[in-house]
Amino acid sequence: MDLAAVRTFVAAADAGRFQDAAAELSITQQAVSKRIATLEKILGVRLFTRTARGAKLTIDGQAFLPHARDLLRAEERAVASVRPGRRALRVDVIGRRLAPAALLGDFHRAHPEVELDVVTLFDADAAIDAIRSGTIDASFRAVTMPGRQLPDDIGVARAFDEPVQLLTGPAHELAAARAVTPTELVGHRIWMPGIVPGTEWAAYYDALAAAFGLTIEITGPDFGTEPLLDTIAGSRSLATFVGEQTRLVWPADHGLRRISVRDPAPVYPHSLVWHRANPHPTLVALRDHLCSGQFDHSDAETWTPTWA
């Protein structure tokens, strides 16, 4: 249905005169008559009768008027749903228990008036494709992988350097340590079956293992976080890496230990990625929030891959 004709019908019904409706809509009286005639043809009924005082709604016109108003309200809602600043900002956080989700939660607490739509995509390639297609507005990723060249229309800014921790069970020989160095981890088995070759996190842990001579095993099926924690909790030899901000839930009797890694402290380089032509004002507010400096953990005693 031609919404311009519907809008003209409502204006004429409210004004009671085609001439007044034309003035309100900034069109000619002839255009008003033509639009209403087109609408009457579509509906197969007469909507107005002409009188000496103007135009009066017929019974059919009176029946159609509330539905016409509903159509215009639906149009307004549809436009608002995609208008920058009116729709929710859609952001990919990789996983809902990971640091990017915590960063976005902190932003929402600082700006409770903004609407957010939180999604989780698999890897940087999927995220960048979604940004370029307009499916999402932004993503948190470690993007400067070896061999990766971002498209010119993609913007990126470092958002957060997250310290990496060692996770062990209570029987592991490092379980009592308050902190360890990367050198002290040489020879220990670090098990991370969730690493998928070709992803940005695989590139990070490959670089970490190469830089310090670590043994990171990705063998075996990945049954998810809980089975991994069960295995680590009962092992004397296996440990794994987790981000400092990763939220883990395990039974109290597991006795898992989160141990800081220092001198240097490996940090995972989270960046915010977005389309340079995206005009959403909340995206600007999010970038400003992340660039405030409160999330910067980097210093002379940290390590990141050279590509970061």
C-alpha angles and dihedrals in degrees: 000000000000104000092194088061091046090051090049091050092053092047091051092046091052095044097041090216131074090217092057091046089052091053092049093050095040093236133112124274087241089058090052091052092047094050093049091046089052091050092049089051091051092049096040093227139090114253101185140030118206117238135177088260097048133273126341126197116248120222088266090049091052090050092049097046100080090046090049089054089050090053092053092047089050089051090052092050091047092052092045091052091067101027111114109255094020102067125063118271107245113216131178113221099178092229133009094232095049133095097265090060089052090049091052090047090054090051091051092051089052091046107029091165094068123091118228132189109201119204136170122222128183109241144347094273092056091045095050092047089051092049092050093047092048095243090124134017101218145353138203109231145146093239111165095087122161108277094012118126114185117224114257092246093059120090123202134186129178107251109174139357105212119202114234118228133199115239119203140165121249093260096053114113091238094047094103095050118110090203139357134198123233088247091058089057093061109118095019119116112244110190120202110160091167093071110112116201112243096030125114093248090052089053090051096051092042088056092045092051092047094047095054104022094249127164110232113176122200096175123128132042119303106235093172137263100305097054089046091054091047090055095045091048092057099040129097093193109031125084133164139203124247133175116256090240096045109119111222127183120200138152114279092238092061090079094202117183127218108204125190118236113216146167087069109012111211109227127192111230109228114188132184113236125195143154112270092222094053106118098189106136092211088061089059090049091050092051091048090050093051093045093054090099097239092110098050111118095163121118139140091287097058131092130212129163115275089245090063 
